[in-house]
Amino acid sequence: MAWFTEDSLEDEAKAARRLFQVIDQHQPDVATIIFKARHHGIIADYHRVPGNSLGGSFNPRTGVLEITEATFCGINRMPPLPDARPVPIHEIGHAWLRHGRPRNFTRVHEASNKVVRSDEWQVEYFTLAFLIPYDLVNYHPGLSARQLSEVFGVPVAFARKRLSALKRVFERGPEFNRTLPKTAIDFLASNKVFLREPCRACGKPAVIRVGTKKICDSCGEEN
């Protein structure tokens, strides 16, 4: 299981938006993102399944994303249904972060399973950062969840969760340039974090972080 912090998940969400070519969009079309995720091999395919409630699942063994008919209709409405937009991004997030167990957005999380709890925290943060990216938010004290909801086309409750994270990002500083203790560097050095950023040398979305360095997992060049 990859090790992610809030900062690295901000980076993961930004890398995904860059790969899907929605880096500057406040309300990217989620249906198009599904197609792009399939095009880039993040998912193998997607299926629409019967269902009158919002929901979805991702199976890492087959690479297939499933979304209910209600979710499909919700993301294709004009304007899209705010409650529907996070559902496919959540499931694509599991694929992007390489989570290894089958997931279902509507299933009650297995609270006793630490791996599941960790994965769900990671993908929830990824989804928040993807749909409300820090770089597109003019954060300031007093910014409201309703304002974020209107600008980014998400539910107010979703925006409220992101608002607390935005405050922490703002207080840390947007560049995240802080000296890590040696113990943290040693830990990172033994773990790969898959950023999926395009490599400056070969162009493939295969950049990984090993320790404090970014290298391409395909050509080996440092980025």
Backbone torsions as a table, in degrees:
resi	resn	phi	psi	omega
1	MET	NA	127.6	179.6
2	ALA	-68.7	151.4	-179.0
3	TRP	-100.6	122.0	-178.2
4	PHE	-125.5	140.8	170.1
5	THR	-107.7	174.7	175.3
6	GLU	-58.7	-42.3	-179.5
7	ASP	-61.9	-44.8	-178.6
8	SER	-69.6	-30.4	176.1
9	LEU	-71.3	-33.2	171.5
10	GLU	-59.4	-42.9	179.2
11	ASP	-65.1	-41.6	179.7
12	GLU	-61.5	-45.6	-179.3
13	ALA	-63.4	-40.3	179.4
14	LYS	-66.2	-40.6	178.2
15	ALA	-63.3	-39.4	178.4
16	ALA	-65.3	-44.4	178.2
17	ARG	-62.0	-37.3	178.9
18	ARG	-66.7	-45.5	179.9
19	LEU	-62.1	-39.5	-179.0
20	PHE	-82.9	1.3	176.5
21	GLN	60.5	44.3	176.8
22	VAL	-128.2	23.9	-170.5
23	ILE	-58.1	-32.0	-176.6
24	ASP	-106.7	9.9	-175.5
25	GLN	-95.0	131.5	178.9
26	HIS	-77.0	-33.8	180.0
27	GLN	-134.4	70.7	-179.7
28	PRO	-61.6	148.5	-179.5
29	ASP	-71.9	117.6	-174.1
30	VAL	-68.8	-35.9	177.8
31	ALA	-61.1	-40.7	177.9
32	THR	-65.0	-37.1	178.2
33	ILE	-62.9	-38.6	176.9
34	ILE	-60.0	-46.3	179.5
35	PHE	-61.9	-40.7	-179.8
36	LYS	-69.2	-35.5	176.9
37	ALA	-62.3	-38.6	176.7
38	ARG	-69.7	-42.4	-179.5
39	HIS	-59.5	-39.8	-177.3
40	HIS	-87.9	1.4	177.1
41	GLY	79.9	12.8	176.2
42	ILE	-68.6	-40.6	170.6
43	ILE	-121.2	155.4	179.3
44	ALA	-80.9	-35.6	-178.9
45	ASP	-169.5	172.9	173.8
46	TYR	-133.8	148.4	179.1
47	HIS	-128.4	140.6	169.7
48	ARG	-90.4	130.4	-178.6
49	VAL	-123.0	153.3	179.7
50	PRO	-58.7	145.5	177.0
51	GLY	163.2	130.2	-179.7
52	ASN	-93.5	0.4	177.7
53	SER	-119.9	158.8	-179.7
54	LEU	-68.6	137.4	179.4
55	GLY	176.0	165.0	179.1
56	GLY	-167.9	171.2	177.6
57	SER	-154.6	156.3	174.3
58	PHE	-131.4	130.2	178.9
59	ASN	-107.7	108.6	-176.7
60	PRO	-68.2	-18.2	179.9
61	ARG	-74.3	-35.9	179.4
62	THR	-103.1	-17.8	-176.6
63	GLY	76.2	13.5	-174.5
64	VAL	-96.1	130.9	172.7
65	LEU	-96.5	131.7	174.9
66	GLU	-117.8	135.5	173.5
67	ILE	-130.5	144.1	-179.2
68	THR	-70.4	160.2	179.4
69	GLU	-59.9	-36.3	178.9
70	ALA	-63.4	-39.4	178.2
71	THR	-67.0	-44.6	179.6
72	PHE	-58.9	-46.0	178.9
73	CYS	-65.4	-37.8	-178.7
74	GLY	-63.8	-39.7	-179.0
75	ILE	-79.6	-14.4	-179.6
76	ASN	-103.5	1.5	173.7
77	ARG	-68.1	162.9	174.1
78	MET	-124.0	108.0	-4.1
79	PRO	-76.0	161.7	179.6
80	PRO	-61.1	152.5	177.7
81	LEU	-72.8	119.3	-177.9
82	PRO	-54.3	-39.5	-178.8
83	ASP	-67.6	-22.7	-177.5
84	ALA	-83.9	-28.8	-171.4
85	ARG	-62.0	-39.4	-179.5
86	PRO	-70.0	-20.6	-171.2
87	VAL	-62.8	-55.7	179.0
88	PRO	-65.0	-34.5	179.7
89	ILE	-64.6	-38.5	176.4
90	HIS	-57.8	-46.8	-177.8
91	GLU	-71.4	-39.5	175.4
92	ILE	-63.0	-32.7	177.3
93	GLY	-60.4	-38.8	176.6
94	HIS	-60.9	-41.0	179.2
95	ALA	-67.5	-43.9	-178.2
96	TRP	-62.3	-41.0	-177.9
97	LEU	-85.6	1.4	175.6
98	ARG	60.4	44.1	174.2
99	HIS	-74.2	139.1	-167.2
100	GLY	-97.9	-1.9	-178.0
101	ARG	-113.2	146.9	176.4
102	PRO	-57.4	141.4	-177.2
103	ARG	-126.4	150.7	174.4
104	ASN	-136.6	121.1	-174.0
105	PHE	-60.9	-31.5	-174.3
106	THR	-92.7	-7.0	-176.8
107	ARG	-78.7	142.4	174.1
108	VAL	-64.8	129.3	-176.2
109	HIS	-64.8	145.7	179.6
110	GLU	-77.5	90.3	-171.0
111	ALA	-61.8	-23.1	-177.2
112	SER	-84.8	-8.9	-175.8
113	ASN	-99.8	113.1	-175.0
114	LYS	-65.6	-36.3	179.8
115	VAL	-64.0	-45.7	179.1
116	VAL	-62.7	-44.1	179.9
117	ARG	-60.8	-43.6	-179.8
118	SER	-64.3	-45.9	179.7
119	ASP	-61.4	-41.5	-178.3
120	GLU	-68.5	-37.2	175.2
121	TRP	-62.5	-44.6	-179.6
122	GLN	-60.3	-48.5	-174.4
123	VAL	-73.1	-29.6	175.9
124	GLU	-66.8	-42.2	178.3
125	TYR	-65.5	-42.0	177.8
126	PHE	-57.0	-45.8	-178.3
127	THR	-63.9	-43.1	177.4
128	LEU	-59.9	-46.4	-176.8
129	ALA	-71.2	-29.9	179.3
130	PHE	-71.3	-45.6	-175.2
131	LEU	-83.6	-22.3	175.1
132	ILE	-131.1	76.4	-175.9
133	PRO	-70.7	139.3	-177.5
134	TYR	-56.2	-39.9	-175.7
135	ASP	-63.5	-20.9	-179.5
136	LEU	-100.8	0.9	179.8
137	VAL	-102.2	124.8	172.6
138	ASN	-85.2	76.7	-172.6
139	TYR	-69.9	139.2	173.2
140	HIS	-157.7	149.7	175.7
141	PRO	-55.3	131.8	-177.0
142	GLY	104.6	-12.0	175.0
143	LEU	-61.7	134.2	-174.6
144	SER	-105.0	156.4	177.0
145	ALA	-63.3	-35.2	179.3
146	ARG	-65.0	-37.8	176.7
147	GLN	-63.0	-44.8	177.9
148	LEU	-62.1	-41.1	-179.8
149	SER	-59.0	-43.6	-178.2
150	GLU	-70.4	-39.6	-177.4
151	VAL	-72.0	-39.3	-172.6
152	PHE	-105.3	0.3	174.1
153	GLY	66.8	41.4	-179.5
154	VAL	-125.8	164.0	177.9
155	PRO	-63.6	152.4	180.0
156	VAL	-61.2	-40.5	-179.8
157	ALA	-62.6	-38.7	176.8
158	PHE	-64.2	-45.7	179.8
159	ALA	-63.4	-33.9	-179.7
160	ARG	-65.2	-39.8	177.1
161	LYS	-62.8	-43.0	-178.4
162	ARG	-67.6	-32.7	-177.2
163	LEU	-60.1	-40.4	-179.9
164	SER	-67.1	-35.8	177.1
165	ALA	-70.8	-38.0	178.3
166	LEU	-60.6	-37.6	178.8
167	LYS	-62.8	-41.4	179.3
168	ARG	-67.1	-40.6	177.9
169	VAL	-63.2	-43.5	-179.8
170	PHE	-60.8	-42.3	-178.1
171	GLU	-71.1	-28.0	177.2
172	ARG	-78.3	-24.5	-175.2
173	GLY	99.8	139.8	-171.7
174	PRO	-69.1	-17.5	-175.2
175	GLU	-90.5	-15.0	177.6
176	PHE	58.9	27.0	-179.3
177	ASN	-91.2	89.7	179.0
178	ARG	-129.1	146.2	179.6
179	THR	-72.5	127.4	178.5
180	LEU	-88.3	144.3	173.5
181	PRO	-66.1	155.4	-176.6
182	LYS	-58.5	-36.4	179.7
183	THR	-61.6	-39.0	178.6
184	ALA	-68.6	-40.8	178.9
185	ILE	-62.7	-42.7	179.0
186	ASP	-62.8	-39.2	179.4
187	PHE	-66.2	-45.5	179.3
188	LEU	-61.6	-36.7	-177.6
189	ALA	-62.5	-23.8	-179.4
190	SER	-95.5	4.5	-177.5
191	ASN	-133.6	139.2	174.5
192	LYS	-95.2	135.7	173.3
193	VAL	-114.9	118.3	-176.2
194	PHE	-83.7	109.7	-177.1
195	LEU	-88.7	-27.5	-178.7
196	ARG	61.4	21.4	175.2
197	GLU	-76.5	150.6	176.7
198	PRO	-65.8	135.2	177.9
199	CYS	-73.2	136.3	179.5
200	ARG	-68.3	-22.3	-178.1
201	ALA	-90.0	-51.9	-174.7
202	CYS	-106.8	-12.6	176.9
203	GLY	83.1	-5.3	-179.1
204	LYS	-77.9	144.6	178.9
205	PRO	-78.0	65.7	-172.4
206	ALA	-130.1	23.2	-178.9
207	VAL	-75.4	133.5	176.8
208	ILE	-124.7	158.0	173.4
209	ARG	-104.2	124.9	174.5
210	VAL	-122.9	112.9	-172.4
211	GLY	65.6	-128.3	179.0
212	THR	-100.1	6.7	-177.7
213	LYS	-105.5	150.7	171.9
214	LYS	-109.5	123.8	177.9
215	ILE	-132.1	159.1	178.5
216	CYS	-86.3	126.6	-179.8
217	ASP	-73.1	-11.2	-179.3
218	SER	-95.7	-54.8	-175.9
219	CYS	-102.8	-13.0	176.8
220	GLY	85.7	-0.5	-178.7
221	GLU	-74.0	144.4	176.5
222	GLU	-79.9	139.8	-178.1
223	ASN	-113.0	NA	NA
